[in-house]
């Protein structure tokens, strides 16, 4: 009988947002086994997941057909060994810092149903599966133009391509992994830093919209970017910045907000001779979870109450449509409430209501597919553990669907066509 072996398909270059088929061949009929997955991030932190399975009558195990019998997850979860990865170090979030190198996922098959420890079964087979963050042919171009500090990701081919500016939130720095993956689906994506990176401000103090206007100008003059307009993608604080860009700047026709506020938050926003104050907070309303994590959901003032109206972003001034991605268990702030405010405000001004997709049991940090859901982590600026919400399985499903919704929206409003799978795009779900 041939020795057991792990098979991962497709066998070629696979991007992080692509599903794969994981199978084990050469087992004994009905053999009980445990599958164990492990991955180290670029700082050496270890993430692990495991699940128990039983081979079929032919000694085969296919995770697309065989339900997990317990472990880190249960049921039919073909990609569970990825999204269920948990850090050994508490509150450590899996992020990709250098998108030019892959993550290496080690997969092990153990005899019996014990995945680890001194009683764990012997290792029957092992494989390493690399997951990349740049599809074949995607180009990474560092940008240092005027004040703009960013990285531009260009799809393979001559172009020009629909352009998107991608903004993250209050952790600062330059986050490239969402932009690099999205470029693999046919978009020219600019990952834009606005503080805590190189010579940008060290802290999120007063923010000037002129900086973001300069970034829009850079995109529209780039020969590989298809004008005359671009799209915006923003998460958390980056989302309300995208709302402000859509409202006050020209040449923006499609805006996606992931768990964003409809008011300007954290610091005042300046543009020409205008200042939008930030939505205030009441720290006395801050809660702590039973395990001592910070829960910010109730600290924010209500933007609909009179003293806070000045912080509301006039979304009705935007020329293009909106897509709001909303986690219903967002514990950073009340994303569903804010999306509804935007909807009512647009409707009251005779504009089309935005598309809003609500995801039950989904928290604040909605990443591309197969990232382990981040329900809590140490905030990069605050240095304390913050509770973000979300139930692992539901949140993972939401990340898959939201990624698809984002692509469909930008295909429609930037390319003017129905969604088509780009050659570099993900597999079965797309």
SVG drawing of the C-alpha trace seen along z (x, -y; Angstrom):
<svg xmlns="http://www.w3.org/2000/svg" viewBox="-36 -79 46 81">
<polyline fill="none" stroke="black" stroke-width="0.4" points="0.0,0.0 1.3,-3.5 2.3,-5.8 -0.3,-8.5 0.2,-11.8 -1.3,-15.3 -2.7,-16.7 -3.5,-20.5 -5.1,-21.6 -4.5,-23.7 -0.9,-22.8 0.5,-26.0 0.7,-29.5 -2.2,-30.2 -3.2,-33.6 -4.4,-34.0 -8.0,-34.8 -8.3,-31.6 -9.9,-28.4 -8.0,-25.2 -8.9,-21.5 -7.1,-19.7 -7.1,-15.9 -5.3,-12.9 -4.6,-9.8 -3.4,-6.4 -5.1,-6.0 -6.6,-2.8 -10.4,-2.4 -12.3,-4.4 -9.0,-5.4 -9.4,-8.1 -6.9,-10.9 -6.2,-14.4 -5.2,-17.2 -3.0,-19.9 -2.2,-23.2 0.5,-25.7 1.8,-29.0 4.4,-31.5 4.0,-35.2 6.8,-37.5 7.5,-38.2 7.7,-34.5 4.3,-34.2 2.8,-30.7 -0.8,-30.1 -2.3,-26.7 -5.6,-24.8 -6.6,-21.2 -9.6,-19.0 -10.5,-15.3 -11.7,-13.3 -12.4,-9.8 -11.2,-8.4 -13.8,-6.9 -14.1,-3.3 -11.4,-3.7 -8.9,-5.3 -9.4,-8.7 -10.1,-12.0 -11.4,-15.0 -12.1,-18.1 -14.7,-19.3 -16.8,-16.2 -15.8,-15.1 -17.1,-16.9 -14.7,-17.7 -15.7,-15.6 -14.4,-18.2 -11.3,-20.2 -10.8,-23.9 -14.1,-23.6 -16.7,-21.0 -18.8,-20.3 -18.1,-20.6 -15.4,-23.4 -13.1,-22.9 -11.0,-25.9 -11.4,-25.6 -7.7,-24.8 -7.0,-28.3 -9.7,-30.5 -9.6,-28.7 -5.9,-29.4 -5.4,-30.8 -2.3,-32.5 -0.3,-30.9 0.3,-34.5 -3.0,-36.0 -4.6,-38.8 -2.1,-38.5 -3.6,-39.4 -2.5,-37.6 -1.5,-40.3 0.8,-40.3 3.5,-42.9 5.6,-42.0 3.3,-41.0 6.1,-40.0 6.7,-36.8 4.1,-34.1 2.9,-32.6 3.9,-28.9 1.1,-26.8 2.4,-23.4 -0.2,-20.6 0.3,-17.4 -1.8,-14.2 -1.6,-12.4 -2.8,-8.8 -5.8,-8.8 -7.8,-11.7 -5.4,-13.4 -3.8,-16.4 -1.0,-17.4 0.9,-16.8 2.6,-13.7 -0.5,-11.5 -0.7,-12.8 -0.6,-10.2 2.4,-9.7 2.8,-11.9 1.7,-10.0 2.2,-12.7 3.3,-16.3 3.1,-19.1 3.8,-22.8 1.3,-24.9 2.4,-28.4 -0.2,-31.2 0.8,-34.3 -0.4,-37.9 0.4,-39.0 -1.1,-37.0 1.2,-36.1 2.1,-39.3 0.9,-41.8 3.4,-44.7 4.2,-46.5 5.2,-50.1 6.3,-52.2 5.0,-55.7 6.8,-58.8 5.1,-61.6 4.9,-65.0 3.5,-64.3 1.9,-61.0 3.3,-57.9 1.8,-54.7 2.2,-51.6 0.5,-51.0 -0.4,-47.5 -1.0,-47.0 -2.7,-43.9 -0.9,-42.0 -1.5,-43.3 -1.3,-46.6 -4.3,-48.3 -5.5,-50.9 -7.2,-49.5 -10.0,-50.9 -8.3,-52.7 -9.1,-52.3 -7.6,-54.0 -7.5,-51.7 -7.4,-53.1 -7.1,-51.3 -8.0,-52.7 -6.6,-54.1 -3.7,-51.7 -1.8,-53.7 1.2,-52.5 1.0,-51.2 -1.1,-48.1 -0.7,-46.5 -2.3,-43.0 -5.8,-44.0 -4.6,-46.2 -2.2,-43.5 -4.9,-40.8 -7.5,-43.1 -5.1,-44.0 -5.2,-40.3 -8.8,-40.8 -8.2,-43.4 -7.9,-46.7 -5.1,-49.2 -5.1,-49.7 -3.2,-52.3 -2.6,-51.3 -2.3,-54.8 -0.6,-55.6 -1.7,-58.7 0.1,-58.5 2.7,-56.3 4.7,-55.7 8.0,-57.3 7.6,-61.1 3.8,-61.1 2.7,-62.3 3.6,-60.1 0.2,-60.5 -3.3,-60.9 -3.7,-64.6 -5.4,-67.1 -6.0,-65.5 -6.0,-67.5 -8.2,-66.3 -5.7,-68.0 -3.3,-65.1 -6.0,-62.6 -6.9,-65.0 -3.2,-64.8 -3.5,-61.0 -6.6,-61.1 -4.7,-63.4 -1.8,-60.9 -4.1,-58.1 -5.9,-60.0 -2.7,-61.1 -1.1,-57.6 -1.0,-56.0 -2.1,-52.6 -5.2,-54.0 -8.4,-54.2 -10.0,-57.6 -11.9,-59.8 -12.9,-58.6 -11.7,-56.2 -13.2,-54.2 -12.5,-54.2 -12.3,-51.4 -12.1,-52.2 -12.1,-50.3 -13.0,-51.8 -11.4,-55.3 -10.3,-54.9 -14.0,-54.5 -15.1,-57.9 -12.1,-59.5 -13.4,-57.8 -16.9,-59.3 -15.3,-62.7 -13.3,-62.2 -16.4,-61.2 -18.4,-64.2 -15.8,-66.9 -13.5,-65.8 -14.1,-65.4 -13.7,-62.4 -14.9,-59.7 -17.7,-57.4 -17.8,-54.3 -17.1,-54.1 -17.0,-51.0 -17.1,-51.4 -16.3,-48.5 -17.7,-49.1 -17.4,-52.8 -18.9,-55.9 -21.0,-58.4 -19.4,-61.3 -15.8,-62.4 -14.1,-60.7 -11.1,-60.9 -9.6,-64.2 -10.8,-67.3 -10.7,-67.2 -9.4,-70.2 -10.1,-71.1 -9.3,-74.5 -11.1,-76.9 -13.4,-74.3 -13.1,-72.3 -15.3,-69.3 -15.0,-68.7 -14.6,-65.1 -17.5,-63.2 -16.9,-63.4 -16.7,-60.5 -17.7,-59.9 -15.0,-57.7 -17.2,-57.0 -19.3,-54.9 -16.4,-52.6 -17.0,-49.0 -14.7,-46.1 -15.5,-42.5 -15.3,-39.8 -11.8,-39.0 -10.7,-42.6 -10.8,-43.7 -11.7,-47.3 -15.1,-47.6 -15.6,-51.0 -19.0,-50.5 -20.9,-52.9 -18.3,-55.6 -19.2,-57.5 -21.6,-60.4 -24.7,-60.1 -24.1,-62.1 -27.9,-62.7 -28.1,-64.7 -27.8,-68.5 -24.4,-69.2 -22.8,-66.6 -24.4,-67.5 -21.3,-69.4 -19.3,-66.2 -21.7,-64.5 -20.3,-64.1 -22.6,-65.4 -22.8,-62.2 -25.5,-63.7 -22.7,-65.7 -21.1,-62.6 -21.4,-61.9 -21.2,-58.1 -22.9,-55.2 -22.0,-53.6 -21.6,-50.1 -21.7,-49.7 -20.3,-46.4 -21.7,-46.0 -20.8,-43.6 -23.8,-43.3 -21.6,-42.4 -19.2,-45.3 -18.0,-46.4 -15.8,-49.3 -18.9,-51.4 -22.4,-51.1 -21.8,-50.5 -25.4,-49.4 -26.8,-52.6 -24.3,-54.7 -25.1,-53.0 -28.8,-53.6 -28.1,-57.3 -26.3,-57.6 -29.2,-55.8 -31.8,-58.1 -29.8,-61.2 -29.2,-60.2 -32.9,-59.4 -33.9,-62.8 -31.8,-64.6 -33.3,-62.7 -30.3,-60.5 -30.3,-56.7 -30.0,-54.8 -26.7,-53.0 -26.3,-49.2 -26.0,-47.9 -24.9,-44.3 -25.5,-43.2 -23.6,-40.3 -24.9,-38.7 -22.4,-37.6 -19.7,-39.5 -17.4,-41.9 -15.4,-45.0 -12.3,-43.6 -13.6,-42.3 -10.5,-41.1 -10.2,-39.3 -11.2,-35.6 -9.5,-33.0 -7.8,-35.4 -8.6,-34.1 -11.3,-36.4 -9.8,-39.0 -12.3,-39.2 -9.8,-40.9 -6.2,-42.2 -3.8,-44.6 -4.4,-48.0 -1.3,-49.2 -1.5,-52.7 -3.3,-52.2 -1.2,-49.3 -4.1,-47.6 -6.3,-44.7 -9.5,-45.7 -12.7,-43.6 -13.9,-43.8 -16.7,-41.2 -17.7,-38.4 -18.3,-34.7 -15.5,-32.8 -17.5,-30.7 -20.1,-33.4 -17.4,-36.1 -15.3,-33.8 -18.4,-33.3 -18.9,-37.1 -15.3,-37.7 -15.8,-35.5 -19.0,-37.1 -17.9,-40.7 -14.8,-40.2 -17.1,-39.0 -19.6,-41.9 -16.7,-44.5 -15.5,-43.1 -19.0,-43.0 -19.6,-46.6 -16.4,-47.9 -16.8,-45.9 -20.2,-47.5 -19.4,-51.1 -15.8,-51.4 -15.8,-49.1 -19.6,-49.4 -20.1,-45.7 -21.4,-42.7 -19.0,-40.8 -16.6,-38.5 -13.9,-36.4 -10.5,-37.9 -7.9,-35.4 -6.1,-35.9 -9.3,-35.6 -10.3,-33.1 -11.9,-29.7 -15.3,-28.1 -17.1,-30.8 -16.3,-33.4"/>
</svg>
